Amino acid sequence: MVSEEPEASSALASKNQSSTPVLKIPPSAEEVITPALENNLTPPPIFKNNSTPPYPSELNRQRQDDQYSRFLEIFKQIHINLPFHEAISQMPKYTKYLKDLLTNKKKLENLSHVTLNAECFAVLTNGLPKKISDPGSFSIPCVFGDLFVKHALADLGASINLMPFSLFKKLGIGSLNPTHMSIQLADRSVKYPLGIVEDVLVKVDKFIFPVDFVILDIEEDVEVPLILGRPFLATSRAIIDVSNGKLFLRVGDDEVTFSITHSMKNTLAKDDSCFFVDVVSDDSSFCLSDFEKEFSTFCSSSLTTESLQGSDESSYCLSEFEKEFSDFCSSSVLPSESLQEAVLAASPTPYYVPYKKVYEDIIFEKERISKSSYEEPPTLELKELPEHLKYAFLEKDSKLPVIVSAYLTDTQNDKLLLVLRKHRRAIAWQISDIKGIIPSFCTHKILMEDNSRNSIQPQRRINPNMKEVVKGEVMKLLDAGIIYPISDSKWVSPVQVVPKKGGITVVSNENNELIPTRTVTGWRMCIDYRKLNDATRKDHFPLPFIDQILERLSGHSFYCFLDGLSVYFQIPISPEDQEKTTFTCPFGTFAYRRMPFGLCNAPATFQRCMLAIFDKYVESIMEVFMDDFSVFGDSFDRCLENLEKVLERCEETNLALNWEKCHFMVREGLVLGHKISAKGIEVDVAKIEVIEKLPPPTNIKAIRSFLGHAGFYRRFIKDFSKITKPLTHLLEKDAPFIFDDSCISAFESIKEKLINAPIMIAPVWDLPFEIMCDASSFAVGAVLGQRISKNFHLIYYASKTLTSAQENYTTTEKEILAVVFAFDKFRPFITLSKIIVFTDHSALKYLLAKTDAKPRLIRWVLLLQEFDLEIRDKRGAENLFADHLSRLDNPFIEKLNKKSFNDYFPDEKLLLVNTSTSPWFTHIANYLVARMLPKEFSSQQKKKFFSELKNYFWEDPHLFKICADQVIRRCISFDEGIDILKHLHEGPTGGHYQAARTAHKVLCAGFYWPSLFKDAQAFVSRFPENWPK
């Protein structure tokens, strides 16, 4: 818009020649410059060559360059011949240049480039080695007495040798020595070992090493049950060759080599595949033959006492092991069914050791593994539902309930339950059903600002009731593995307990009417992360517009409103950032593995994650706003098909839905505070009931709260700005708080209009839009709608109060201002559509074709040219939606303060000849006056210079330019331009306009400089009242 201002000013200039200073170009200048430029010759001088240039300061630099060139010529002759007389006379002048040469500010000649051959380049860069993929982890086979361990992990990152307690019991190698050690694992969780067993003999190939093991009560890994850390590697004098994938163990001069490529039966995969057992199919008998062969060989081999005859320390554990091992070898191989059960039973499950530190009266129970709802359906409390909803069950005995529409037929209900049973793993009934979104798919990171300081806050006092809430929440999160104990975090935040709303329930109002709403059903433990949020770099991922989501949702026959279960707890936190989420409570300090509430970037992360999951379906079959997922369809079958796609996508990404907040195949529902149905968009009755019961405000804070709640539904209230004018007047600075009759009337009127709010429809893009506009002395209003089947349907109400300057507009200006406001407000709807504007001011129809009008009106008319509009006259009495604005008086009339002129000119300077800096047009003025051209100009610069020169002429003592709109304007320097901007923006006639308007006023005043619009934008941005609202 800024770039179009000069063109716009051309139209204004033709009608306002008297207000713009216009100078005629001297005929001699035009006759001399034009032929020279046509023949690509250097333009001859317009004035005599002996004329003094208007800016002689430019000659100083040219003289210095000439003198320096002469100095170089003399300096180059020093080694040949230098006359003594010239050396004496010129040397004082060359002192400066000698100093520049000595300080490397100037050089005698340019540096030359030397090309290196391939051999020199290879020597200097040393070459780059070839990249090699991960060779895998190093594991070695070892023997404990008669117990053979095929894979023991050799880990340089482990400072201890670790053994599970179950393996220790199998070995039976004596008692444990107590220890006060605590172990921090890679996931930041803290474990407490049961003890240490010392001098356990471990046989590796032909060597036997004494090893000290730390015994930890963890589940034994199926593939790698042991970790041999740095103490073992140091004892065995291990050498690890990562490039060749080999591990060398040495005792004396003997050496044993292990190859990592033989650590698995199959060859190492070339990709990043992870080997694990997910499901064992029925066709598993094909592997039994190989298993029998190897197992029989293993049972017949002698791995018992013969291999450890010299180890008396380990002989006491052989008897028990030989007894059990011989019974196992004598048994037959498991059949396929038993093999499946054994493998599935042995698969590792998440295991979390509870925090051993006990605070006050909390006692953590022994860790238990929670079963999912599919394995053991929980017993749930079923609340009363509205009449259009009912419960259905996915399992027998009323287990695994879901909420569906009560108006479905038996056939439709069976189809729906069939789909829900098929994808029931997408629905969660308790927190143990949450698996968590795959970390590689989405991970929350907490990036800190530079120079941020750590914050460790103490715990806060909480009453006994809230303390029980915190205790239950901590236990629940510990059982689910969402948090873990921590003691060394640099960030610690306190807890806070807030009310939590549950699913839809039915309540009765004063008129005994049943209203569906979400009531407070419990408490939520939140963390006060304000200190952490202040030091966090903000994520500016945008959230969708609520009104656009509602418009796309409305007008469909069937809906499925879905909601996630503890959705933030489904997104993992990056391991290096988990300690930053540490919180303190009466029971200890804990950190989150999953994303908690209260982090400033959590909404952006979650919205980005949801859009990544449902990117193929958003706006086509569903809408996503945070954890609210709305699936829609024009028929039952289409909506059911869309629902199946969404549930399937939830299963693929481990996204769990909350059964209590999911409503399937309903005709209407609450979305983002609005009621959505095939009729359109309505207000939420439950929220209106709350607003209706509000007492009149008694202070400024109460007025702001009321206007904030009512403003959420302002699109449903016609003339919202006009009605709330008495209330907003009380919010003005230094305004006395007098809640008079007009304020009470406005307060009651807003509540009445909310109760009787109309139904808004979604726009039909194939039909033209109709806009009704009207203006009063202090406000403008507009209504957007469409005519469907000869009936007018509402889409949007809009209104605004006028500023003190706008209240002084004429009637015509206010009427067209209402039209401009409506087009600006409804631009997302009406762009590229046919618009019909109804107004009771018939003069507006002729403004579009009027050629002479005020600049303000012409500018507004130009703004409307991009739309395909038609203005129709309609009597004010028939303009029911917007006209009554013009029939009310404004009770608040502001008195104009008398302005006095200041005839002191602080910027006036007498006898000023030159300034510290030359203006931008110095070269142009010097050439036009004295034909002086800078010698450093290249041929391209000269060509550009002469191309622009034809638009300038000199009229002593000023330079003028013929602008693109053929208006002659005076060229001024940048410093003068700032003063002019200040005068036109802040002066008595300034008006504090935006940048484009201020720059336009400068052009109309007859001034020009190249960076006019850029300087205007920088100057205006310093004033908060000009910032975008």
VOSEFI-287564 format. One record per residue (C-alpha): y, z, x. Coordinates in steps of 0.05 Angstrom, whole numbers, plus 32768, in hexadecimal, padded with zeros to 4 digits. Each point is the difference from the previous one (the first is absolute). Layout:
BEGIN
YZX...
//
This chain:
BEGIN
800080008000802E800E803A7FF67FBA801C80177FE17FBF804380237FFE80277FCA80277FE77FCB7FD08014802C7FC680448009801C800B7FB57FFF800080017FB5802F803A8000802E7FE18032800D7FC47FD58017802D7FC880268032802A80277FD68031803C802C7FFA7FDC803F80167FE27FE38040802B7FF0803C7FF87FB5800E801B7FDC803D80017FB680097FE37FE1803F80327FDC802B7FF67FB57FF980027FF7804B7FC6802F80097FD37FDA7FCF80127FBD801D7FF1801680487FC180297FF67FD97FD27FD17FFC7FC0802B7FED8027803D7FC680227FDE7FE77FC07FE27FFC7FE080457FDF803F801E803A800680308023803E80178039800B7FCF80447FF6801F803280397FFF8028800B7FC180388020802880197FF480467FD48013803A8035802D801F7FFF802C7FC27FEE8049800C7FBE80137FDF800680347FC97FCA802B8022800D7FFB804C7FCF8039800F7FC87FCC7FFF801E7FE2803F7FF1803F80287FB57FF77FFE80087FB68011802B8011803C7FCC803380187FC87FCD7FFA80287FCD80288010803380367FB8801680047FEA7FB7800880317FF880397FE68041801F7FB87FE67FFE80147FBF80228023802680387FC7803380067FCD7FC9800880277FE6803C7FFE804180267FC37FED802980207FBC8011804A800880098035802C7FE1804A7FF88014801E8041801780407FF67FD97FDB7FF67FBE7FD2803C800E803E802D800A80257FE67FC37FC67FFD7FCE7FD3803A8013802680367FD77FF57FD67FC27FB67FFB800E7FF4804B80057FEA80037FB77FCE7FC880087FE3801D803F7FF580417FDC7FDE7FDB7FC77FD17FDE80327FEF804280217FF280227FBE7FD57FC57FE7802F7FF17FC780077FB980197FD27FD48029800D7FC6802F7FCA7FD57FE27FCC80017FC97FBA801B800E7FCB7FCA80087FBC80017FDF7FBF800080297FC07FE67FDF7FC1802680127FBC7FDE80037FC2801A7FDD7FE88026803C8041802780098003800F7FB67FB9801B8000800F802D803C8040801C7FDF7FE2800C7FBB7FBA801580197FE27FDA7FC47FE9801E7FBE7FB980167FF47FD77FE37FC87FFE802A7FC07FBE80207FEE7FED801E7FBC7FE880477FF67FBB800980217FEF803B7FD37FF28049800C7FD4801A80387FC280257FE97FC3801580287FBA80197FED7FEE804780147FC880337FF58004804A7FED7FBB801B800E7FD57FD67FD1803B7FE97FD580167FBA800F80487FEB7FEF80087FB58003804D7FFE7FFF802B8036801F80497FEC80038020800380458049800F7FEE803780048034802F80187FC97FD8803F7FF2800E803E80297FBF80227FEA7FB77FEF7FF37FF480057FB57FBF800D7FDA7FF780097FB47FE480427FE87FC67FDD7FDE7FE97FE280428008804380227FD180207FCD7FCC7FC9800C8001800E804A7FFC804B7FF7801C800D8045801880477FF8803E80247FE780487FEA80038037801E802A803E80117FD780407FD9800B804880027FE780087FB58008801D7FD37FCA7FF47FB5800080327FCD7FE67FDE7FBF7FEB801C7FBA7FFF801680077FB7802A803D80127FCF802F7FDD7FF0804280237FB8801880087FE68042801A7FC07FFD80287FC780317FF47FF7800D804A7FEC7FE380447FBA7FF7801C7FFD7FFA804C7FD27FDE80327FDB7FD37FD17FD57FD08029800B7FB87FEC7FD37FCA801D80217FBC80087FCE7FCD801A7FE680218040803880338008800680457FE28045801F7FF7801580467FEA80327FFA7FC7802A80327FD780057FEC7FB6803280187FCD7FDC800A7FBD80277FE97FC37FEA80067FB780077FB77FEE7FD17FCE7FE27FD37FDE803280107FB780097FC57FD27FF4800E7FD1803A8025802A80337FF0804B7FF8801D8016804480417FF980267FFD8005804B8047800D80188023800180427FDB803E801A7FBD7FDB7FFC801E7FC0801E801D802880397FBD8023800D7FDA7FBE800080357FDE802B80057FC97FCC80217FBD800D80137FD67FC480077FB5800980227FEB7FBF80067FB780137FB57FF7800A7FEC80347FCC7FD9802D80307FFC804B800C7FE8801B80447FE5804780097FF4801A80467FDB803B802080047FFF804B7FF17FB980167FD97FEE7FC280217FDA7FC77FEE7FEE7FB980227FC77FDA80077FFB7FB480177FC07FDD802880067FC07FE47FBE7FE67FBD80237FF8801B803B7FD97FF07FDC7FBE7FC27FD97FEF80287FC27FED80327FE0802F804780167FFC80287FDD7FCA80397FD58018802E80177FC8801780457FEB7FC7800C7FD17FED80487FF07FB5800E7FFB7FEF80307FC87FD280057FC380237FFA7FBE7FC87FEF7FCF7FB67FFB800F7FE17FCA7FD47FBA7FFE7FE57FED7FC980317FFD8030803B7FB57FF9800E800C7FC880318017803180357FC5802F7FF97FD17FD9802D802F8003803C800D80497FF17FB680117FFE7FF47FDE80438039802280247FF280437FDD7FB78000801480137FF08048803380377FFE7FCD80337FE57FCB7FEC803380318005803B8005804080288046801B7FFB7FEA80487FFF7FF4803580347FEB7FCF803680457FE58006801E804580097FCB802680278032801D802F803080197FCB7FEA80467FEE8040800C7FDA7FEE7FCD7FCA7FB5800F7FF9800980347FCB80197FCC7FCE7FC57FD080067FCC80247FD680277FFF7FBF80167FB8800B7FBA7FE780127FE4801F7FC080317FDE7FD280017FC080287FB47FF97FFF7FFE80097FB580357FCB7FF87FDC7FCE802D7FBE800B7FDC80207FEF7FBD80007FBA7FE5803D7FD57FFE802D800B7FC57FFB7FCD7FC8803C7FD67FEF8018802D7FC67FFB803F802B80237FDD8039803B7FEE7FD4800680477FE77FFB801C804780357FD0801B8030800D7FC67FF5804B8005800F7FFD804B80407FD87FF8803C802880178031801B7FCD8046801B800B7FFD8047801A803B802E80097FFB8046801E802D80317FDB8037802480227FE48041801D8042802580038006802D7FC3804580107FE4800C80387FCE7FCC7FFE7FC87FE87FB780057FB87FF780147FE97FB8800D7FBA7FF47FE47FCA7FDE8028800B7FB680047FDF7FD97FC87FFB7FB57FF7801E7FEC7FBD7FD87FCE7FD980227FC57FDF80077FF87FB57FCC7FC980017FCB802E801D8012803E7FDA80307FF37FC5803280397FF9801080267FC080477FEE7FEC8031801B7FCD800F7FCC7FCA804780077FE380197FE97FBD80147FB6800180307FD87FD47FE27FDD7FC480007FBC80237FD4801A803A7FB9801C80047FCC801680337FC57FD680157FC9801480317FDF7FD980387FC4802F80057FD480247FCE800E80477FE7804B7FF07FFE80067FF9804B80347FD8802780347FF77FC880347FC97FFC803A7FF47FD07FFF7FC07FD780237FE57FC37FEA801D7FBD800A7FBD7FDD7FCB7FD980257FC57FE37FDB7FB9801380137FF77FBE80248040800880277FF0804880117FBB7FEC801B801E7FC8802B80338030801C7FCD803780117FD37FCC802180387FED803080138048800D7FB88014800F7FF97FC5802F803E801580277FFF804B7FF58008800E804A80487FE97FF8800C803D7FD280048047801A7FF3803F7FD8800B80338038801F800180457FBD7FF980237FFB7FB97FE3803A7FEB802D7FE57FD9803C80447FEC801B801A7FBB800E7FE57FE18040802E8013803A7FFF7FB9801B801B7FE97FBD803980317FF98017803B802C803F80297FFA80298009803F80388032800C80307FE080328036802E801B80487FF2800F80178000804880148044801C7FE380247FC37FF1804A80087FC180247FEA800380327FC77FD3803D7FF5801280247FC07FE480437FE97FD980097FC0802480127FC07FF2803A7FD17FDB7FED7FC17FED802C7FC57FB780137FF37FF67FCB7FC980187FC8802C7FD8801D803A7FC07FF57FD980157FB87FF2800A7FF5804B7FBE8021800F7FDA7FD37FCF80237FC280187FF1800F804A7FB7800D7FF07FFB7FC07FD880207FD680367FD5802080367FC17FF17FD880167FB87FF780117FF8804A80487FEE7FF1801D8037802C7FE88024803E80168040802580307FF7803A80248031802D80287FD98034802C7FD17FD780497FF4801380127FF47FB77FF480367FCD801B7FFE7FB87FFC80337FC77FDD7FF77FBD801F7FFB7FBB7FDF80037FBC801A7FD37FC87FE87FF07FB97FCF7FC77FF77FF77FD57FC37FBB7FEB7FE87FE87FC77FD380187FEC7FBB7FFB80377FCC801C800B7FBA803680327FEF802580107FBE804B80007FF9802B80277FD07FF07FCE7FC87FB58009800B7FFB7FB9801C7FCA7FF38034801F7FE3803F7FD67FE8803C801C801980427FED801A80448006804C80027FFD802F803C7FB7801080098000802180458024800A804180057FD3803D8006801B804780357FD88025801A80058046804A8004801280057FC88033804B7FFB800080068010804A7FCA7FCD8011801F7FCC7FD28044800780227FE07FEE80437FD57FC77FE480137FB7800580077FE67FB97FD37FCA7FE3802A7FD37FD37FC87FDE7FDB801D7FEE7FBC7FE7801A7FBD7FFD7FCF7FC5803580017FCA7FEA80297FC480227FD37FCC7FDE7FC2801B7FBC80227FFE800B80167FB880157FBA7FEB7FC27FE0801F7FD380357FE0801B7FFD7FB97FE87FCF7FCC7FB48002800E7FC880127FD17FD5802D802C800F802E803A7FD9802A8031802C8036801E7FE18019804280158039802D7FE6801680447FE18045800D80288024803580157FBC80198025801A803E7FC1802480167FDC7FBD8002802A7FE480397FEE801A80458034801680337FFF7FE580467FDC8033802D803A80078030802F80117FC57FD380327FDB801A803D802580477FF07FE67FE880107FB97FEE80488012801280337FCA7FFF804C80017FE9802D7FC87FE680487FFA7FBB7FE7801480107FDB8040801C7FBE801A7FDF7FBF7FEC800D7FB6800B7FF17FC57FD47FCF7FC8800F801A7FDB7FC280477FF17FEB801F803C7FDB803A80037FCF8045800C801B80037FCE803A803C7FD37FFB7FDA7FC080107FC480107FD580187FD77FC3800D7FC3802B7FBC800580227FDC80087FBD80257FC67FDF7FF17FD3803B7FB780147FFE7FFA7FF37FB580217FBC80057FD17FEE80397FC480137FD680167FDC7FC080297FC8801F7FD87FCB7FDA800980217FBC8047801B7FFF802C7FDF7FCB7FC67FD47FE87FCF80327FE1801E80448013803E802680178003803580368034803680087FE8803680307FC1801E7FE1800A7FE27FBB7FD67FC17FF780077FDA7FBF7FCE7FC97FEF80117FD37FC57FE37FC67FD980117FD87FC27FB9800A7FE47FC9803480077FD37FD2802980387FEB802F80178048800B7FB78016800C7FF87FC980338040801580237FE980497FFF7FBE7FEE802180257FDC8039802C803D800C7FC680327FFF7FD87FD48030803B7FFF802F8006804C7FFC7FB680068014800A7FD2803B803A8029801C7FE680467FEB803B800B7FD27FEE80377FCD801E80027FBA800E803F7FD87FD47FFF7FC18031802E7FDB803C7FD280087FDC7FBD7FF680037FE27FBA7FD67FC37FF3800D7FC87FCE803A80207FDB80367FDD7FD8803A802A801A800F8034803580348024802A80157FDE80408038801A802D802180277FC77FFC7FC77FCD7FD17FEF7FC87FE17FBB800A7FDE7FD87FC97FFC7FBA7FE38041800E7FDB8028800A803F801F803A8026801180437FE08018804480177FCF8039800C8004802C7FC37FEC803E8027803B7FF8803080307FF47FC67FE780417FDF80148025803F80467FE08003800A800D7FB57FF6804B800A803380058039803B802D7FF180487FE8800E80108002804B8028803B8019800F7FE8804780057FC2802B7FB8800680187FE680007FB880297FC17FF07FE47FDC803C7FBA80137FEC800A7FE87FB8801F7FBE80157FC87FF680327FC9800A7FCC80237FD67FCC80137FCA80327FB67FF3800C7FFF7FE07FBB80467FE180017FE47FBB7FF57FEC80187FBA8046801C7FEF80377FCF7FEF80458011801B7FE48037802C803D8000802E803080037FC57FDC803A7FDE7FFA8029804080497FF58015801680477FEB7FC5801E8027800B7FD6803F804A80127FFE7FEC8049800E7FDD7FEA803F803F7FE58020801E8024803B802E803B7FEE7FF47FF47FB6800180417FD67FBF80107FDC80147FFE7FB77FC47FF07FD380287FEC7FC27FED7FDE7FBF7FFD7FBA80207FCD801980337FD680217FCA80037FBF7FD77FEA7FD7803D7FC88032800F7FE47FFD7FBA80097FB57FFA7FD67FF4803F7FC7802B7FE580037FDE7FBC7FFD7FBA801F7FC58015802B7FDA80187FC3800D7FBE7FDC7FF97FD4803D7FEB7FB87FF27FC37FDB801B800F7FD1803A7FD87FC1800B7FEE7FDD803F80267FBF800C7FE07FBD7FED80147FD380397FF97FBF7FD8803580147FCD804C8004800A8022804380088037801A7FD48037802E801A803280257FD4803D801A8025803E80277FEC803580298022802C803B7FED803B801F80237FD4802A802E7FB87FE47FFF7FD87FBF7FFA7FBD7FF87FDF7FCA7FCB7FFE7FBD7FF47FDD7FC97FD280187FCC7FE57FD07FD97FC57FE87FF87FE07FBC7FB67FFA7FEE7FED7FE47FBC804A80027FEB8002804B800E8029801F80387FD7802E802E8020803080327FF07FFE804A803780298021803F80287FF28036800480368045801E80048033801B8032804380227FFF803D7FDD801D80258017803D804A80137FFD80137FBB801A7FD37FDB7FCF801E80277FC680427FDB800E7FE07FBC7FF680157FD57FC77FD37FF67FC37FE77FBD80197FF1801C80457FD9803A7FE27FD77FD27FD47FEC7FD280397FF4803E802B7FCC80167FCC7FDE7FBC800680018003804C7FE380467FFF7FC97FEB7FD07FEC7FC4802B8000802C803F7FD680367FDE7FCE7FD07FE07FFC7FCF803A7FB4800D800C7FF37FEB7FB8802F7FC57FF57FFC7FDA80417FE87FB87FF47FFF800C7FB5802C7FEA7FC6803280367FEB802780057FC0803C80308002801C801C7FBF8045801E80028038800E7FCE80367FE5803080037FB67FF2802E7FF2803B7FC6800980307FE37FBD7FEC803B7FDB801C8005802480427FC77FD9801F80277FBF7FF88045801E800F801F7FE68040803A802F80087FF5804B7FFB8006803F80287FD8800280407FD6803A7FE67FEB7FD97FC27FF17FC180287FD5802980307FD8801C7FC67FF87FBB7FE27FE67FE680427FCC803880017FE77FEA7FBC7FF87FB880157FBA800B801D7FE480127FBB7FED7FD37FC6802A80247FCC801D7FF27FBC8037802B7FE17FFF80087FB5803580227FD67FEA80397FD3802D802C7FD78007804880187FE7801C7FBF7FC07FD880077FF6801380497FDB803F7FED7FE680128044803D8000802C80407FF97FD8800D80487FEA8014800F804880437FDD7FF4800E80297FC2800280448022803A801F80257FF9801C80458011804B7FFD800A8002804B803E7FDC801780128006804980498003801280177FD18036801F8021803D80427FE580157FFC7FDB804280388001803380087FCA803580008012804980337FD680267FEA801A80447FDA7FCC80287FD9802280387FE47FBE801980447FDF800B800F7FF5804980407FE1801C80047FD2803D7FB47FFC80047FEE7FC4802C7FB8800980127FC5802D7FEE7FC7801C802A7FCF7FCC7FE5800A7FB77FF17FF47FE87FB97FC47FD57FEE802B7FC17FFA8020800580467FE07FBF801A80137FD97FC180498016800380067FF4804A7FE47FBA7FFA802C7FED7FC5803E801980247FF47FF3804A7FC07FD680007FDE803780297FB37FFE7FFC7FD2803380227FDD7FE1803C7FBF80247FF37FF47FDA7FBF7FC27FD580027FFD7FBB7FE17FDF801D7FC2803580367FFA80377FCC80077FE17FD67FCA7FFD803A7FD1804780168013801F7FBC7FF07FD77FFB7FC0801E80417FE680467FF1801B80117FCF7FC9800280397FCD803780278025804A7FF5800D803680298022803F80157FDC8025802C80317FF1803A80057FC07FFD7FD67FC07FD77FFE7FE87FE67FBD7FBE7FE47FE97FEE7FCF7FC87FC580237FE07FC67FDF7FDB802480087FBD803C7FD9801D802B803E7FFF8029800E803E7FF980478019801D8025803B7FD1801280398003804980137FDE802B80337FC780317FF1802E803D800780317FE47FCE7FC57FEF7FD27FEA80497FFD804680157FEC80027FCB7FCA7FBC80167FE5801880487FFE803F7FEC7FDB7FDB7FD57FCC7FC980337FF680258042800080467FEC7FEE8022800A7FBD7FE47FBD7FE97FBE800680257FCF80187FCD7FC9801380327FD87FC17FF17FBF7FEA801F7FFD7FD7804080007FBB7FE0803A80107FD28029801E80397FF37FC3802D80147FD37FC6804280257FFA800D7FF5804A7FF67FB57FF7802D7FFF7FC48036802380297FFF7FC680327FDD801F803C7FC27FEB80277FD58015803A7FB77FEB800E7FDE80437FF38026800F7FC07FC4800C7FD27FD980278035803B802D800E800C800A7FB67FB880167FF680048031803B8043801C7FE87FED80097FB77FBC802180118026803C801B801480147FBA7FCA80227FD6801D7FE87FBE7FEF7FB880167FB7800F800F7FCD7FDE7FD27FEE802C7FC5
//
